Amino acid sequence: MEHGKPLAEMIPISECRRRGSSGEKTFQPLVLKKFFQSGETGTAELLSSIERAGITLRALDFGCGVGRMITPMATRFKEVIGVDVSEHMLAEAARNASHRQLENVAFFTDIPNMEFDLVYSVLVFQHINSTRGADMILNCWSRIARGGLLAVQVPTRFNGHRAICWLRKLCDTLPILQVPYNVLSGSRWNKPGVQMNLYDLNSLAANLLERGAKQIVLMRQASDTLFSGVYVLAIKE
């Protein structure tokens, strides 16, 4: 796949083939099919909850990446907007949407000035500092129309040893420490570090309630082998 670099960041290297002297990653068709199907199968319970809410007009995918969740949402909503800070990701998302003949989607680097019936975000805020991320969630909330739904996934608990938790935090501050961390955890020595930030549900819920949430529901979601997380679903009055 010539434009596959964003996908290469998400699909395990064991499922990639390598070609050429540059070692560029390319993907088998079945691997790509599996990746995009995970947008539906991996969030089936979330999608069911959204369908039960009975909202079908306009949805926003915050942090859409290459568009893994765009396809299942485009079949449920009249209009879907994908937002991501990476123009490279958005270009790939647009190609994927065109390949699937999705005509009701558009992509932006920032949230456009419009209201949404649904704002959702999956596997995004966990990589953003929780203070900044909470502010971004509240900004998303401000774009939701009355009766609309917010559905965001956030990690809430680290399940490993406390020392490992602190070492991960140090690695975020001093990336050079990622090497000894990888060795101690049995991973490849040069495996890149990925931030996983925990969110305070009490604080987030209180802020949403103050801003007009009439109901907040939590759905359990496994964010990572070392982390537990939830989907936060909030309905606006």
Phi and psi in degrees as a GROMACS rama.xvg file:
@    title "Ramachandran Plot"
@    xaxis  label "Phi"
@    yaxis  label "Psi"
@TYPE xy
-66.0108  -36.9832  GLU-2
-104.363  41.4603  HIS-3
-94.633  7.3515  GLY-4
-60.9955  -43.0472  LYS-5
-60.0371  -39.436  PRO-6
-65.0926  -32.1141  LEU-7
-62.793  -23.1791  ALA-8
-77.6854  -15.3844  GLU-9
-112.606  -29.4375  MET-10
-92.0496  132.631  ILE-11
-54.5764  143.534  PRO-12
-62.3234  -24.5238  ILE-13
-64.8393  -18.8602  SER-14
-101.654  10.2335  GLU-15
-105.192  155.148  CYS-16
-107.796  156.968  ARG-17
-116.48  144.781  ARG-18
-144.561  155.036  ARG-19
73.6835  165.922  GLY-20
-71.1572  -21.6714  SER-21
-79.0171  -11.6625  SER-22
71.8919  21.5598  GLY-23
-60.555  137.087  GLU-24
-83.2423  138.299  LYS-25
-134.92  161.92  THR-26
-127.25  143.685  PHE-27
-71.1454  147.325  GLN-28
-54.4526  -37.4991  PRO-29
-67.4654  -32.2428  LEU-30
-66.7565  -43.8872  VAL-31
-64.0086  -40.5501  LEU-32
-61.8682  -41.5631  LYS-33
-62.8965  -41.4616  LYS-34
-61.0476  -48.8125  PHE-35
-74.1324  -29.9894  PHE-36
-65.1082  -27.94  GLN-37
-65.07  -21.27  SER-38
-63.0034  -29.1358  GLY-39
-93.7976  -51.8302  GLU-40
-70.8954  -35.2208  THR-41
-74.6663  -14.2399  GLY-42
-128.969  31.1318  THR-43
-58.1503  -42.7517  ALA-44
-66.6972  -39.8995  GLU-45
-63.1572  -44.9117  LEU-46
-62.4241  -37.3062  LEU-47
-63.4033  -41.1881  SER-48
-64.1597  -39.7228  SER-49
-64.8682  -41.9096  ILE-50
-63.3201  -38.1878  GLU-51
-66.7474  -25.4245  ARG-52
-70.7057  -17.3788  ALA-53
72.5892  25.5695  GLY-54
-103.259  132.888  ILE-55
-141.844  9.26968  THR-56
-88.9728  -75.5516  LEU-57
-130.155  129.959  ARG-58
-122.75  148.644  ALA-59
-119.287  124.306  LEU-60
-98.2231  102.86  ASP-61
-87.2703  119.381  PHE-62
78.257  49.4475  GLY-63
-70.3177  -20.4835  CYS-64
60.1089  -132.22  GLY-65
-87.2846  6.23021  VAL-66
94.7111  28.7984  GLY-67
-59.3843  -36.3308  ARG-68
-96.325  -5.0993  MET-69
-64.3936  -44.4922  ILE-70
-61.2683  -51.4559  THR-71
-62.7791  -31.7375  PRO-72
-75.0547  -35.1508  MET-73
-65.506  -24.257  ALA-74
-83.9097  -8.46865  THR-75
-113.142  -16.6416  ARG-76
-126.175  152.353  PHE-77
-70.6327  -29.4443  LYS-78
-145.785  135.615  GLU-79
-128.954  129.128  VAL-80
-110.625  126.98  ILE-81
-104.469  130.944  GLY-82
-123.051  133.209  VAL-83
-155.409  146.596  ASP-84
-74.2743  -18.3494  VAL-85
-94.0402  114.874  SER-86
-65.8086  -31.1257  GLU-87
-64.0763  -43.892  HIS-88
-62.238  -43.4311  MET-89
-64.2933  -37.6195  LEU-90
-63.1599  -40.4162  ALA-91
-67.4079  -40.2993  GLU-92
-62.034  -41.0692  ALA-93
-64.3842  -39.9363  ALA-94
-64.3263  -41.8498  ARG-95
-65.7014  -38.8184  ASN-96
-66.0142  -40.3143  ALA-97
-65.0552  -40.3365  SER-98
-60.8863  -33.0977  HIS-99
-93.5052  8.22032  ARG-100
55.4621  43.9456  GLN-101
-90.2659  114.546  LEU-102
-103.338  0.376622  GLU-103
-111.872  28.2284  ASN-104
-124.6  151.746  VAL-105
-146.226  157.348  ALA-106
-130.968  140.968  PHE-107
-142.251  158.643  PHE-108
-88.1557  -10.1878  THR-109
-143.42  160.355  ASP-110
-67.5806  122.096  ILE-111
-68.4519  160.056  PRO-112
-79.502  79.2008  ASN-113
-155.852  165.322  MET-114
-95.9002  154.763  GLU-115
-129.022  146.664  PHE-116
-82.4543  -24.1998  ASP-117
-144.05  131.912  LEU-118
-121.132  122.405  VAL-119
-130.939  154.026  TYR-120
-153.973  125.601  SER-121
-125.918  127.945  VAL-122
58.3867  40.1849  LEU-123
-120.239  -57.1925  VAL-124
-66.5661  -20.4546  PHE-125
-64.1645  -21.604  GLN-126
-98.1145  8.02224  HIS-127
-116.372  135.833  ILE-128
-44.5776  132.862  ASN-129
-63.4434  -32.7173  SER-130
-67.0199  -48.3636  THR-131
-66.0449  -40.0691  ARG-132
-63.1627  -40.1616  GLY-133
-62.4832  -39.8716  ALA-134
-63.7339  -38.4681  ASP-135
-67.8808  -37.7327  MET-136
-62.6366  -42.705  ILE-137
-66.8316  -33.4075  LEU-138
-64.988  -41.5357  ASN-139
-60.3435  -42.1031  CYS-140
-59.5545  -37.1174  TRP-141
-66.6157  -16.4446  SER-142
-93.779  0.0202651  ARG-143
-88.2116  134.663  ILE-144
-73.6511  162.435  ALA-145
-58.7453  134.239  ARG-146
83.2699  -1.40439  GLY-147
-83.3676  174.541  GLY-148
-126.764  135.062  LEU-149
-103.061  132.225  LEU-150
-138.018  101.954  ALA-151
-127.334  145.139  VAL-152
-101.68  131.442  GLN-153
-140.933  143.941  VAL-154
-75.84  146.069  PRO-155
-128.328  -15.022  THR-156
-152.625  139.699  ARG-157
-96.2458  127.222  PHE-158
-96.29  -5.00649  ASN-159
-89.9807  -170.671  GLY-160
-67.2095  144.939  HIS-161
-58.6563  -35.802  ARG-162
-63.5751  -37.9667  ALA-163
-65.9055  -38.1035  ILE-164
-60.4219  -46.3072  CYS-165
-67.5867  -35.6206  TRP-166
-66.0268  -38.4867  LEU-167
-61.2671  -41.249  ARG-168
-64.0727  -39.9902  LYS-169
-64.2226  -37.4754  LEU-170
-63.691  -34.7948  CYS-171
-64.7066  -35.0189  ASP-172
-82.6726  -41.8797  THR-173
-122.797  90.6486  LEU-174
-55.3545  -25.202  PRO-175
-62.0876  -24.4614  ILE-176
-73.2641  -7.35937  LEU-177
-63.9642  -30.8719  GLN-178
-63.9245  -54.7271  VAL-179
-63.4482  -31.4875  PRO-180
-62.9999  -43.5146  TYR-181
-62.5212  -42.5007  ASN-182
-63.2597  -45.6954  VAL-183
-65.7788  -32.4909  LEU-184
-90.5028  0.0571024  SER-185
80.0529  16.2383  GLY-186
-93.5994  171.845  SER-187
-59.6807  135.433  ARG-188
-58.6386  -33.2736  TRP-189
-102.954  21.2413  ASN-190
-65.0306  128.416  LYS-191
-65.9663  147.44  PRO-192
-80.1829  147.448  GLY-193
-129.392  124.095  VAL-194
-66.4595  139.505  GLN-195
-131.666  106.774  MET-196
-102.689  134.253  ASN-197
-88.5914  145.169  LEU-198
-115.2  144.095  TYR-199
-87.345  105.374  ASP-200
-66.4379  -36.1076  LEU-201
-60.812  -46.7672  ASN-202
-65.1297  -44.5512  SER-203
-63.1765  -44.8014  LEU-204
-63.7535  -41.7351  ALA-205
-61.8524  -41.7479  ALA-206
-66.0678  -39.0021  ASN-207
-67.6764  -41.0891  LEU-208
-63.3226  -40.4153  LEU-209
-63.7111  -24.4995  GLU-210
-104.082  20.8976  ARG-211
102.494  13.9827  GLY-212
-74.6871  128.935  ALA-213
-97.5669  -17.2351  LYS-214
-155.099  135.055  GLN-215
-127.168  128.464  ILE-216
-124.115  138.333  VAL-217
-108.462  133.836  LEU-218
-118.995  129.641  MET-219
-66.5278  139.637  ARG-220
-148.792  129.578  GLN-221
-81.2299  108.848  ALA-222
-79.1563  -32.7502  SER-223
-168.558  163.958  ASP-224
-60.7595  -30.5318  THR-225
-97.4571  -4.01782  LEU-226
-127.739  146.302  PHE-227
-108.648  145.796  SER-228
-145.662  177.341  GLY-229
-140.379  158.49  VAL-230
-92.979  129.703  TYR-231
-99.0705  116.837  VAL-232
-111.692  121.954  LEU-233
-131.141  133.759  ALA-234
-105.48  132.618  ILE-235
-89.8987  137.653  LYS-236
